[in-house]
């Protein structure tokens, strides 16, 4: 697998409707993003994604990815507490593990939600990543961790959006995505972050981390987030 495009529900994802299919080997849609273009390959969504929002016509080459598919693979990368419990990051880890691409390009995953304009390509929706969740205290750090994990697997992660973003991924264009290379990162700092994850032991095999959320120290997670930002040589921005 070479280049995987992951589509989220940000307003700018509609730009992807006209991108040539030949630029991407696989298209992964998150939740409602299957409606952006009909030639998606994988639709990844949580088990409580409403039936009324799911596609009714699924082609022979298309498949639905649910928790039974993505939880074990995300656990291979440390689990949801460390990865961040929102579907943009889950889709990234799933694609990294299941598809083993050379490049993962994200679009519509900026997780910036204007107060006075539409928040999603289909209108106004719930800003899931901004909910009170101990795993999402720094979206920048969680994207830094994903980028470092991907780089460790020889995979480049890029953001095709040109808008404001909570992702710390390098920017590029659809045409240039295939030329992306994994970002250099501080291997020693990443090892320190991984060791801290092991020490904390915030691992929930079921993926239902919210049932144990009172066991996780927010201050410890904040410190861990800073380690990942350091490892990625990324600088946290003000929300």
N, C-alpha and C positions, 0 to 999 in steps of 0.2 A: 504494500500500500504506500502511495506516495503523498498526495495532498488531500487532506480531509477538511471540508468546510463545515463548521458548526454554526447553525442559525439560531439566534435567540429571538426575543419578541420586542426588542427596542424599535422605536419609530423608524430608524434609518435602515432597518433590515430590508425594507422594500427595494432598496437599491440593488439587492442581490437578485431580483427577479429577472434582470436582463443580462446577468453575467453569463458568458458562454459556459456551457456544461463541461466542455473539454478542459477547462482550467482545473477541474477537481475530479479526483478519482472516486470520492464518496461524499455525499451530503447527509449530514446528521441534523435533524430538526428537533428543537426542544419544545415540548408542549404545543402551543398553538402555531408554532412556526412552520408546521407542515403546510399551512395554507399559503405560505409565501410563494412557493413554486411547486409544481406537481411532480418533479423528478427527484424528490428526496429518496434516500435509500433506507435510512433508519430514523424512526421517531422514538425519542426517549422521553418518558414522562413518569411521574410518581404514580403509585397505584390509586391515589385518590383524584387523579385528573378526571374531570367530569366526562361522562360518556357522550354527552351532547356536543362536546368540543373535539371529539376524536373523529378522524376521517372515516367515511363510510365505504369508500372504494380504495382498496389496498392492492397494488399490483403484485405480481408474482415475485418480483425482485425486491419488494419492500418488506420491512419487518418492524415490529414494535418491540422496544426495549423497556422492560419493566424492572422492578426492584430485584426480582430473582436473578436477573441478568447482571445488573450493575452493582449491587451491594457486595458480592464476593470480590469483584474486580477492584472496587474502591478500597475494600479492606486490604488488598494486596499493597496498596499505597498508603497504609496507615489508618484508614477509616475516616468517618465523616467529621469527627470533632476537629481533626487536624486539617482536613481538606476543605471544610466549609460546607455547611448544609444547605446549599441551593443548587438548582439544576444546571446552571452554567458550569460550575466546577465539576459536578458529577458527570456531566456529558464529556468534559475534557478528560477526566481520568478514565472513563469507560472507553472512549475512543483510543486513548493512549494504550490501554491494556488489550482491548479486543481487536483493534485494527492495525496496531503497530505501524503508524504512518511515519513518514519522514518530516511532514509538516502538518500542524493543526492550525487552521486559520479560523478565527472567530469573527462573527458579524452580528450586530444586534444584541451584544452581550455586555454593553458598557455599564449597566446597572446605575445609570444616572436618571433620576426621575424628577422632571420639572414640576413645579407646583401648579403652574397655570396653563400648561399645554398637555397634549396627549402623552401618556407615559409608555404606551405600547403601540405597535403598528396597527392594531385593530381598534384602538381607542384608548380608554383609560382602564387600567387594571390594577390589581393589588401589587404593590412593590415588595414582593416576597423577600428579596435580599436585605431589605431595610427593616425587617421585623426584629423585635427584641430576641436575639438568639446569640448565645454565648460563642457559637462557632463562627459568627459573622461580624465580629467586632472590628476587623480590618479587612475589607474586601481587597485592598491593595496587597496585603500580606498573603492572603489566600491565593491570589493570582500569582504572586511571586513564587510561592511554594510549588504551584502547578508547573510554572515555567521551568523551575530548577529540576523538578522530578522528570519532566519531559526531556530536558537537555541531557540528564543522566542516562536516558534511554536513546539518545541520539536523535531526538525529535525537536524541531523548532516550533515554537508557538508564536503566532503573530496575531495582531488585531487589524482587521480590514476597515474598521471604522475610522473616520477622521474627526469624529465629534469628541466632546469631553467624555472621559472614561475613568472608571475605577480600576480598570485593568492596567497593570504595569508592563504589559507585553509591548514589544516593539511594533511600530506601525509599518504597514506596507500596503500595496495595491493588489487587487485580484490577479492582475497580469504578472506581478513579480513574486507572488506567494511561493511558487515552486522553487525560487532561488534562495529562499530563506535558509539560514543555518542556525543551529542551536546557539542560544545566547551563552557567552562565557559566564561562569559564576564562580564564587569562592567555595571551593570544594571543602576546605577545612571548616568554614562557617556552616555549610550545609550538614557536615558530619556532627557538629555541635548541636544543631537544631534537631537532627534525628535522634541523637543521644538523649536530648531533653524530652522528646516525645516518649521515648522508651521509659525514661525515669518517671514521668508523670503517669503513664499507664492509662491514658484516657481513650481506651479502645472499647467499642461496643460492637460485637460481631453481628448483631441483628441489624445494625444501621439505625435503630430507633433511639438515637442518643438523647432525644428530648425527654425520654422517660427516666434518664439518669442525670439530667442537667444540673441538679443541685449538688452533684459530686464534683463538678468541674470548677476550678478556681479561676475567675475572670482575670485576675492579676497575673496568674501563671500563663494563661493563654496570651495575654497582651505581651508578656516578655518573650514568649515563643514566637509570636508574630514579628517582633523586632528582629529576632535571629534570622527568620526567613527573609525579611527585607534586606538585612545585611548580606546574607548569602547571595541574593539576587542582585546586589548592588543597586537596589531600588530604594527610592525615597518616598515615604508615605505622604500622601497629599491630604489636605483638609477636606472632609466630606462637604 
